[in-house]
Amino acid sequence: MSPSQGGGAHTGVPARPAISRQAWMLTFTDLVSLLLTFFVLMFSMSQLEIERWRAIAASFSGSRNVPAAGIAPSQPARFAIATASPRRALDLDYLASVLKQNLAANPLAAGIAIGRDGERILISVPTDFAFAPGSATLAEGSAPTLVAIASVLRTIANDVATEGHADPAPVAAGAFASNWELSLARAEAVAGLLRTMDGREAIVARGFGDSRFAGLPPGEPEARRALARRVDIVILPSRGGT
């Protein structure tokens, strides 16, 4: 059939199929999938410093809630902290370094010693600073320092206790018949303030009188007696119930 007789010219070459304009999306989708797989693998091989993150978050949370000097908060700290930073029991070595950094940066905590006693952290509060001689009533000027300590303690869940100590000198005539009774009353006074500021109820107070005086490091007698007159705030490795 001639072109004039038929419907059109025929070259004998098959027509090429039309190329989809969306074909590039297949390559792009493969690229995105590979990138996502790469980042997932990178994240899975990374190691997060969980304890460091928790401690940093806890210190920021505590620093925002430290009352001004001499002013006690109107509500127990548990209402301000519980929703912002869940309490977690921290490793004692790590916790000791965090406590030292926090208290060293707080001028209200000057003179407070932090040390280790086996599986315990001791925050030693001199009773010459916190109490009048022969008294178990906290001195007005000591409240801001104890508030500064409580602002750190309320961010963790480790068990806390208080232990009172005294020097060997006999107590003067008054409300207490022995050094043991005086040391116990002072430990209870510190524990009571911490319960109010910290919000936890299970803070046990113990009194040891001068029974541990002999175990103090050697030194000038008056310095040893001053060291003996203290209340230790004890932090244990276990997690508390609150």
Secondary structure as a PSIPRED ss2 file (coil, helix, strand):
# PSIPRED VFORMAT (PSIPRED V4.0)

   1 M C   1.000  0.000  0.000
   2 S C   1.000  0.000  0.000
   3 P C   1.000  0.000  0.000
   4 S C   1.000  0.000  0.000
   5 Q C   1.000  0.000  0.000
   6 G C   1.000  0.000  0.000
   7 G C   1.000  0.000  0.000
   8 G C   1.000  0.000  0.000
   9 A C   1.000  0.000  0.000
  10 H C   1.000  0.000  0.000
  11 T C   1.000  0.000  0.000
  12 G C   1.000  0.000  0.000
  13 V C   1.000  0.000  0.000
  14 P C   1.000  0.000  0.000
  15 A C   1.000  0.000  0.000
  16 R C   1.000  0.000  0.000
  17 P C   1.000  0.000  0.000
  18 A C   1.000  0.000  0.000
  19 I C   1.000  0.000  0.000
  20 S C   1.000  0.000  0.000
  21 R C   1.000  0.000  0.000
  22 Q C   1.000  0.000  0.000
  23 A C   1.000  0.000  0.000
  24 W H   0.000  1.000  0.000
  25 M H   0.000  1.000  0.000
  26 L H   0.000  1.000  0.000
  27 T H   0.000  1.000  0.000
  28 F H   0.000  1.000  0.000
  29 T H   0.000  1.000  0.000
  30 D H   0.000  1.000  0.000
  31 L H   0.000  1.000  0.000
  32 V H   0.000  1.000  0.000
  33 S H   0.000  1.000  0.000
  34 L H   0.000  1.000  0.000
  35 L H   0.000  1.000  0.000
  36 L H   0.000  1.000  0.000
  37 T H   0.000  1.000  0.000
  38 F H   0.000  1.000  0.000
  39 F H   0.000  1.000  0.000
  40 V H   0.000  1.000  0.000
  41 L H   0.000  1.000  0.000
  42 M H   0.000  1.000  0.000
  43 F H   0.000  1.000  0.000
  44 S H   0.000  1.000  0.000
  45 M H   0.000  1.000  0.000
  46 S C   1.000  0.000  0.000
  47 Q C   1.000  0.000  0.000
  48 L C   1.000  0.000  0.000
  49 E C   1.000  0.000  0.000
  50 I H   0.000  1.000  0.000
  51 E H   0.000  1.000  0.000
  52 R H   0.000  1.000  0.000
  53 W H   0.000  1.000  0.000
  54 R H   0.000  1.000  0.000
  55 A H   0.000  1.000  0.000
  56 I H   0.000  1.000  0.000
  57 A H   0.000  1.000  0.000
  58 A H   0.000  1.000  0.000
  59 S H   0.000  1.000  0.000
  60 F H   0.000  1.000  0.000
  61 S H   0.000  1.000  0.000
  62 G H   0.000  1.000  0.000
  63 S H   0.000  1.000  0.000
  64 R C   1.000  0.000  0.000
  65 N C   1.000  0.000  0.000
  66 V C   1.000  0.000  0.000
  67 P C   1.000  0.000  0.000
  68 A C   1.000  0.000  0.000
  69 A C   1.000  0.000  0.000
  70 G C   1.000  0.000  0.000
  71 I C   1.000  0.000  0.000
  72 A C   1.000  0.000  0.000
  73 P C   1.000  0.000  0.000
  74 S C   1.000  0.000  0.000
  75 Q C   1.000  0.000  0.000
  76 P C   1.000  0.000  0.000
  77 A H   0.000  1.000  0.000
  78 R H   0.000  1.000  0.000
  79 F H   0.000  1.000  0.000
  80 A H   0.000  1.000  0.000
  81 I H   0.000  1.000  0.000
  82 A C   1.000  0.000  0.000
  83 T C   1.000  0.000  0.000
  84 A C   1.000  0.000  0.000
  85 S C   1.000  0.000  0.000
  86 P C   1.000  0.000  0.000
  87 R C   1.000  0.000  0.000
  88 R E   0.000  0.000  1.000
  89 A C   1.000  0.000  0.000
  90 L C   1.000  0.000  0.000
  91 D C   1.000  0.000  0.000
  92 L H   0.000  1.000  0.000
  93 D H   0.000  1.000  0.000
  94 Y H   0.000  1.000  0.000
  95 L H   0.000  1.000  0.000
  96 A H   0.000  1.000  0.000
  97 S H   0.000  1.000  0.000
  98 V H   0.000  1.000  0.000
  99 L H   0.000  1.000  0.000
 100 K H   0.000  1.000  0.000
 101 Q H   0.000  1.000  0.000
 102 N H   0.000  1.000  0.000
 103 L H   0.000  1.000  0.000
 104 A H   0.000  1.000  0.000
 105 A C   1.000  0.000  0.000
 106 N C   1.000  0.000  0.000
 107 P H   0.000  1.000  0.000
 108 L H   0.000  1.000  0.000
 109 A H   0.000  1.000  0.000
 110 A C   1.000  0.000  0.000
 111 G C   1.000  0.000  0.000
 112 I C   1.000  0.000  0.000
 113 A E   0.000  0.000  1.000
 114 I E   0.000  0.000  1.000
 115 G E   0.000  0.000  1.000
 116 R E   0.000  0.000  1.000
 117 D C   1.000  0.000  0.000
 118 G C   1.000  0.000  0.000
 119 E C   1.000  0.000  0.000
 120 R C   1.000  0.000  0.000
 121 I E   0.000  0.000  1.000
 122 L E   0.000  0.000  1.000
 123 I E   0.000  0.000  1.000
 124 S E   0.000  0.000  1.000
 125 V E   0.000  0.000  1.000
 126 P E   0.000  0.000  1.000
 127 T H   0.000  1.000  0.000
 128 D H   0.000  1.000  0.000
 129 F H   0.000  1.000  0.000
 130 A H   0.000  1.000  0.000
 131 F E   0.000  0.000  1.000
 132 A C   1.000  0.000  0.000
 133 P C   1.000  0.000  0.000
 134 G C   1.000  0.000  0.000
 135 S C   1.000  0.000  0.000
 136 A C   1.000  0.000  0.000
 137 T C   1.000  0.000  0.000
 138 L E   0.000  0.000  1.000
 139 A C   1.000  0.000  0.000
 140 E H   0.000  1.000  0.000
 141 G H   0.000  1.000  0.000
 142 S H   0.000  1.000  0.000
 143 A H   0.000  1.000  0.000
 144 P H   0.000  1.000  0.000
 145 T H   0.000  1.000  0.000
 146 L H   0.000  1.000  0.000
 147 V H   0.000  1.000  0.000
 148 A H   0.000  1.000  0.000
 149 I H   0.000  1.000  0.000
 150 A H   0.000  1.000  0.000
 151 S H   0.000  1.000  0.000
 152 V H   0.000  1.000  0.000
 153 L H   0.000  1.000  0.000
 154 R C   1.000  0.000  0.000
 155 T C   1.000  0.000  0.000
 156 I E   0.000  0.000  1.000
 157 A C   1.000  0.000  0.000
 158 N E   0.000  0.000  1.000
 159 D E   0.000  0.000  1.000
 160 V E   0.000  0.000  1.000
 161 A E   0.000  0.000  1.000
 162 T E   0.000  0.000  1.000
 163 E E   0.000  0.000  1.000
 164 G E   0.000  0.000  1.000
 165 H C   1.000  0.000  0.000
 166 A C   1.000  0.000  0.000
 167 D C   1.000  0.000  0.000
 168 P C   1.000  0.000  0.000
 169 A C   1.000  0.000  0.000
 170 P C   1.000  0.000  0.000
 171 V C   1.000  0.000  0.000
 172 A C   1.000  0.000  0.000
 173 A C   1.000  0.000  0.000
 174 G C   1.000  0.000  0.000
 175 A C   1.000  0.000  0.000
 176 F C   1.000  0.000  0.000
 177 A C   1.000  0.000  0.000
 178 S C   1.000  0.000  0.000
 179 N H   0.000  1.000  0.000
 180 W H   0.000  1.000  0.000
 181 E H   0.000  1.000  0.000
 182 L H   0.000  1.000  0.000
 183 S H   0.000  1.000  0.000
 184 L H   0.000  1.000  0.000
 185 A H   0.000  1.000  0.000
 186 R H   0.000  1.000  0.000
 187 A H   0.000  1.000  0.000
 188 E H   0.000  1.000  0.000
 189 A H   0.000  1.000  0.000
 190 V H   0.000  1.000  0.000
 191 A H   0.000  1.000  0.000
 192 G H   0.000  1.000  0.000
 193 L H   0.000  1.000  0.000
 194 L H   0.000  1.000  0.000
 195 R H   0.000  1.000  0.000
 196 T H   0.000  1.000  0.000
 197 M H   0.000  1.000  0.000
 198 D H   0.000  1.000  0.000
 199 G C   1.000  0.000  0.000
 200 R C   1.000  0.000  0.000
 201 E C   1.000  0.000  0.000
 202 A C   1.000  0.000  0.000
 203 I C   1.000  0.000  0.000
 204 V E   0.000  0.000  1.000
 205 A E   0.000  0.000  1.000
 206 R E   0.000  0.000  1.000
 207 G E   0.000  0.000  1.000
 208 F C   1.000  0.000  0.000
 209 G C   1.000  0.000  0.000
 210 D C   1.000  0.000  0.000
 211 S C   1.000  0.000  0.000
 212 R C   1.000  0.000  0.000
 213 F H   0.000  1.000  0.000
 214 A H   0.000  1.000  0.000
 215 G H   0.000  1.000  0.000
 216 L C   1.000  0.000  0.000
 217 P C   1.000  0.000  0.000
 218 P C   1.000  0.000  0.000
 219 G C   1.000  0.000  0.000
 220 E C   1.000  0.000  0.000
 221 P H   0.000  1.000  0.000
 222 E H   0.000  1.000  0.000
 223 A H   0.000  1.000  0.000
 224 R H   0.000  1.000  0.000
 225 R H   0.000  1.000  0.000
 226 A H   0.000  1.000  0.000
 227 L H   0.000  1.000  0.000
 228 A H   0.000  1.000  0.000
 229 R C   1.000  0.000  0.000
 230 R E   0.000  0.000  1.000
 231 V E   0.000  0.000  1.000
 232 D E   0.000  0.000  1.000
 233 I E   0.000  0.000  1.000
 234 V E   0.000  0.000  1.000
 235 I E   0.000  0.000  1.000
 236 L E   0.000  0.000  1.000
 237 P E   0.000  0.000  1.000
 238 S E   0.000  0.000  1.000
 239 R E   0.000  0.000  1.000
 240 G C   1.000  0.000  0.000
 241 G C   1.000  0.000  0.000
 242 T C   1.000  0.000  0.000
